[in-house]
Amino acid sequence: MSRFAGLKKTVAPSVVEPAAQTVVEKGRARNPREGKRAVVGYFSPAVSKGLHQLALDTDTTIQGLIGEAIDDLMRKHGRHPFGER
């Protein structure tokens, strides 16, 4: 018997869920990122630090701040805001 033969009989480890927070809706869990796409930008460390501090000061998240900024930008250009957070 090879040293790997016993591995075939063991139960495979359970799949670890991603770190994304789940939301229970109507008795089933769903991923809040489902159906969404990432929008990414690269900024200086000063901008990052400023956003983090503003999020702390206003008791919100960076995603919430960016969503608010996008809505303001859309209004500025005569477009309908999305209102997503």
Secondary structure as UniProt FT lines:
FT   TURN            3..4
FT   HELIX           5..9
FT   STRAND          23..25
FT   TURN            26..27
FT   STRAND          28..30
FT   TURN            32..35
FT   HELIX           45..57
FT   TURN            58..59
FT   HELIX           62..76
FT   TURN            77..78
//
